[in-house]
Amino acid sequence: MDKFTYEKPYYTLTQYYNEKYGCKIGKIALNANFTCPNKDGKKGYGGCTYCSKPGSGDLAGDKNKPLKEQFDDIKNIMESKWPSIKYMPYLQANSNTYDKLENLKNIYNEVLNIYPDKTVGISIATRADCIDEEIADYLGELNKVTNVQIELGLQSSNENTGVLINRCSTNLEFVNAVNLLRKYNIEIIVHIINGLPYENENDMINTINFINKLDVQGIKFHSLLILKETKIALQYEKEKFHILTLDEYVDITTKQIMNLRPDIVIHRLAADGVYDDLIAPLWTRKKLVVMNEIDKKLRSLNAYQGINYKGESK
């Protein structure tokens, strides 16, 4: 527990960035107007059932604006709070490695050169089936000159859940993508969702056990959000499957952290969503409350990240 504190008994993103860069790092969520193989018919149509119209980039920039303008909209707010802040642009919406390599190079270089003196790297959200040898090789070269993070959506290690949410991608594809990216020393952040339809606590703990076996460096925890105009909203209206309460989410996420490999950086503990589009659960509107309750729960148990983990750190 040496690197954890009483207040934050887990490996926080703030701690990681302070160790790596020695300053405040702000993530700038951008929308480069990519699509997804799960939307255009290559793998499926309509996307994952929980995916919103902006491609799960609801808080990213406006895709109709130039990337620099999107960047500036967020940068100006951040610099008013933290004048010495540096930036990690985050290509968030849809699958941001799903294009011809030349187009990817142009977009990544554009983003990295908006404010090169204040930019420490780039974070790219994508799917495991949108990583191939050519793309991984290029990302490896880019990683030699700046920090490259790839954010991969797993959501659940339960393959039946993957079918139910129309993920159209397998666990094997995920493992293969992780191994390919790590061959080029690319930092990987895994996204998971707690509270997917019909999953129980064991399913969610098993997802952590699956991740622990992989050479990944970060994780983002999300609660399921039922948003307007999504497939899962229609399913929820029809089936009224169980939605996690705040207490249930806190309890499950706490247990996941206790089982999580201690070297994995926790980038996020609670989901963000567009306030007006949220149908359920309404408690997710209070993100700070959720985070504080998880911290309190860990402290009350005298627990910390990895206390129940039995393997070895990567």
C-alpha positions in Angstrom: 0.0 0.0 0.0 3.1 2.3 -0.1 1.8 4.4 -3.0 -1.8 4.7 -1.7 -3.1 7.1 0.9 -5.8 7.0 3.5 -7.8 9.5 1.5 -7.2 7.7 -1.9 -6.5 4.0 -1.2 -5.9 3.3 -4.9 -3.6 4.3 -7.8 -5.2 7.6 -8.9 -4.7 9.2 -12.3 -3.6 12.4 -10.5 -0.8 10.5 -8.8 0.3 8.8 -12.0 0.5 12.1 -13.9 2.4 13.8 -11.1 4.9 10.9 -11.2 5.2 11.0 -14.9 5.0 14.8 -15.7 5.2 16.6 -12.4 2.2 18.8 -13.1 -1.5 19.0 -13.7 -2.6 17.3 -16.9 -6.0 18.1 -18.5 -7.7 15.8 -20.9 -9.3 17.6 -23.8 -12.1 15.4 -25.2 -12.4 15.9 -29.0 -14.7 14.6 -31.7 -12.9 14.0 -35.0 -16.1 12.6 -36.7 -15.0 9.0 -36.9 -17.5 6.2 -37.3 -17.4 2.6 -36.0 -17.4 -0.9 -37.6 -20.4 -1.7 -35.4 -22.4 1.1 -37.0 -21.4 1.1 -40.7 -22.1 -2.6 -41.3 -18.6 -4.0 -41.3 -19.3 -5.8 -38.0 -22.9 -4.6 -37.2 -25.4 -1.9 -37.3 -26.6 0.6 -34.7 -23.6 0.4 -32.4 -23.5 -1.1 -28.9 -27.0 -0.8 -27.3 -25.8 1.7 -24.7 -24.0 3.9 -27.2 -25.4 7.4 -27.6 -25.8 9.3 -30.8 -22.4 11.1 -30.4 -20.7 7.7 -30.2 -20.2 7.8 -26.4 -18.5 11.1 -26.8 -21.3 13.2 -25.3 -18.9 15.5 -23.5 -16.5 15.7 -26.4 -16.3 18.7 -28.8 -18.8 19.5 -31.5 -17.8 17.4 -34.6 -18.9 20.3 -36.8 -16.2 22.6 -35.3 -12.5 22.4 -36.3 -10.4 20.4 -33.8 -8.5 23.5 -32.7 -11.8 25.3 -31.9 -12.9 22.3 -29.9 -9.6 22.2 -28.1 -9.8 25.9 -27.3 -13.3 25.7 -25.9 -12.1 23.4 -23.1 -8.5 24.7 -22.8 -9.8 28.2 -22.0 -11.9 26.9 -19.1 -9.1 24.8 -17.7 -6.4 27.5 -17.9 -8.6 29.8 -15.9 -8.4 27.3 -13.0 -4.8 25.9 -13.6 -2.6 28.4 -15.4 0.4 26.0 -15.6 -1.7 23.0 -16.8 -0.5 20.8 -19.7 -2.7 18.8 -22.0 -3.6 15.3 -23.2 -6.0 15.6 -26.2 -8.5 12.7 -26.1 -10.1 11.5 -29.3 -13.2 10.2 -27.6 -16.2 9.7 -29.9 -16.7 6.4 -31.8 -13.6 4.4 -33.0 -10.6 6.6 -33.5 -8.4 4.1 -35.2 -11.0 3.1 -37.8 -9.8 4.8 -41.0 -7.1 4.6 -43.5 -3.7 5.0 -41.9 -2.9 8.2 -43.8 -6.0 9.8 -42.5 -5.2 8.7 -39.0 -1.7 10.2 -39.2 -3.1 13.6 -40.4 -5.6 13.8 -37.6 -3.2 12.7 -34.8 -0.6 15.1 -36.0 -3.1 17.9 -36.3 -4.2 17.4 -32.7 -0.7 17.0 -31.3 0.4 20.3 -33.0 -2.4 22.6 -31.9 -0.4 23.5 -28.8 2.8 21.3 -29.0 4.6 23.0 -26.2 1.8 22.3 -23.8 0.8 18.8 -25.1 2.3 15.7 -23.4 0.7 13.1 -25.6 -2.5 11.8 -27.1 -5.3 9.5 -25.9 -7.2 7.5 -28.5 -10.5 5.7 -27.8 -11.2 2.7 -30.1 -12.3 -0.9 -30.3 -10.1 -4.0 -30.2 -11.1 -5.0 -33.7 -9.9 -1.6 -35.0 -6.2 -2.4 -34.2 -4.0 -4.2 -36.7 -0.3 -4.6 -37.3 0.0 -1.5 -39.5 -1.8 0.8 -37.1 0.1 -0.7 -34.0 3.4 -0.2 -35.8 2.6 3.4 -36.5 1.4 4.1 -33.0 4.6 2.5 -31.7 6.7 5.0 -33.8 4.5 7.9 -32.6 5.0 6.7 -29.0 8.7 7.2 -29.3 8.2 11.0 -29.6 5.1 11.5 -27.4 3.0 9.5 -25.0 0.3 7.4 -26.7 -2.6 6.0 -24.8 -5.1 3.6 -26.4 -8.5 3.3 -24.6 -10.2 0.0 -25.4 -13.8 -0.7 -24.7 -14.2 -4.1 -23.1 -17.3 -3.3 -20.9 -17.6 -7.0 -19.7 -15.7 -10.2 -20.0 -19.0 -12.1 -20.2 -19.3 -13.1 -23.8 -23.1 -13.5 -23.4 -23.3 -9.9 -22.2 -21.3 -8.9 -25.2 -23.9 -10.4 -27.5 -26.7 -8.8 -25.5 -25.2 -5.3 -25.8 -24.4 -5.9 -29.5 -20.7 -5.5 -28.9 -19.9 -7.5 -32.1 -16.4 -8.2 -30.8 -15.0 -11.1 -28.8 -12.8 -11.5 -25.8 -10.2 -13.1 -28.0 -10.1 -10.0 -30.3 -9.6 -7.9 -27.2 -6.7 -10.1 -25.9 -5.1 -10.0 -29.4 -5.3 -6.2 -29.6 -3.8 -5.8 -26.1 -0.9 -8.1 -27.0 -0.3 -6.4 -30.3 -0.3 -2.9 -28.8 2.0 -4.0 -26.0 4.5 -5.3 -28.5 5.0 -1.7 -29.4 5.0 -0.5 -25.7 1.6 1.3 -26.1 -0.1 2.3 -22.8 -3.6 0.7 -22.6 -6.6 1.8 -20.7 -9.6 -0.5 -20.4 -13.2 0.7 -20.2 -15.7 -1.4 -18.2 -19.4 -0.9 -17.4 -21.0 -2.0 -14.1 -24.7 -2.8 -14.1 -25.1 -4.1 -17.7 -28.4 -6.0 -18.1 -28.7 -9.2 -16.2 -25.1 -9.2 -14.9 -24.5 -10.1 -11.3 -21.7 -9.3 -8.9 -19.7 -12.4 -10.0 -19.8 -11.3 -13.6 -18.4 -7.9 -12.7 -15.7 -9.3 -10.5 -14.8 -11.8 -13.2 -14.3 -8.9 -15.6 -11.6 -7.6 -13.2 -10.0 -11.0 -13.0 -9.9 -11.1 -16.8 -8.2 -7.7 -17.0 -5.7 -8.6 -14.3 -4.3 -11.3 -16.6 -3.6 -8.8 -19.3 -0.7 -6.4 -19.8 -2.8 -3.2 -19.4 -1.9 0.0 -17.5 -5.1 1.7 -16.7 -8.9 1.2 -16.2 -12.0 3.3 -16.3 -15.0 2.3 -14.3 -18.4 3.3 -15.6 -21.9 2.7 -14.4 -24.5 1.8 -17.0 -26.3 4.9 -18.2 -29.7 4.6 -19.8 -29.8 7.5 -22.2 -32.6 8.7 -24.5 -32.6 7.5 -28.1 -30.4 4.4 -27.4 -31.3 0.8 -28.0 -30.8 0.0 -24.3 -33.4 2.6 -23.4 -36.0 0.7 -25.5 -34.9 -2.6 -23.9 -35.2 -1.0 -20.4 -38.6 0.4 -21.2 -39.8 -3.1 -22.3 -38.0 -5.4 -19.8 -37.4 -3.1 -16.7 -34.2 -5.1 -15.9 -32.5 -4.2 -12.7 -30.5 -0.9 -12.5 -27.8 -0.7 -9.9 -28.6 1.5 -6.9 -25.9 3.9 -5.7 -25.2 1.6 -2.7 -24.9 -1.4 -5.1 -22.6 0.4 -7.4 -20.4 1.5 -4.6 -20.3 -1.9 -3.0 -19.4 -3.7 -6.3 -16.9 -1.1 -7.5 -15.2 -1.3 -4.1 -14.9 -5.1 -4.3 -13.5 -4.7 -7.9 -10.8 -2.2 -6.7 -9.9 -4.6 -3.9 -9.4 -7.3 -6.5 -7.7 -5.1 -9.1 -3.9 -5.5 -9.8 -2.3 -2.7 -7.7 -0.1 -1.4 -10.6 -3.2 -0.5 -12.8 -4.0 3.2 -12.7 -7.6 4.1 -12.0 -8.5 6.8 -14.6 -12.2 7.1 -13.6 -14.6 5.7 -11.0 -17.9 7.1 -12.2 -19.6 7.8 -15.5 -20.3 11.1 -17.2 -23.4 11.6 -19.2 -25.5 14.4 -20.7 -27.8 15.5 -17.9 -30.9 16.1 -20.1 -30.6 12.7 -21.8 -30.3 10.6 -18.7 -33.2 8.3 -18.0 -31.6 6.2 -15.3 -30.0 5.8 -12.8 -30.5 9.4 -11.6 -27.9 9.1 -8.9 -25.2 9.2 -11.6 -25.8 12.9 -11.9 -23.8 13.4 -8.7 -20.5 12.1 -9.8 -18.5 13.5 -6.9 -20.9 11.9 -4.5 -20.3 8.5 -6.1 -16.5 8.9 -6.0 -16.6 10.0 -2.4 -18.8 7.1 -1.3 -16.3 4.6 -2.9 -13.5 6.3 -1.0 -15.4 6.2 2.2 -16.3 2.5 1.7 -12.7 1.5 1.2 -11.6 3.5 4.2 -14.3 1.9 6.4 -13.1 -1.5 5.4 -9.5 -0.5 5.9 -9.0 -1.8 2.3 -7.0 -0.7 -0.7 -6.5 -1.5 -4.3 -5.2 -5.1 -4.8 -5.7 -6.2 -1.2 -7.4 -9.3 -2.4 -5.3 -9.7 -5.6 -3.3 -12.9 -5.5 -1.2 -12.7 -8.6 1.9 -10.7 -9.6 2.1 -7.2 -10.9 3.0 -6.7 -14.6 
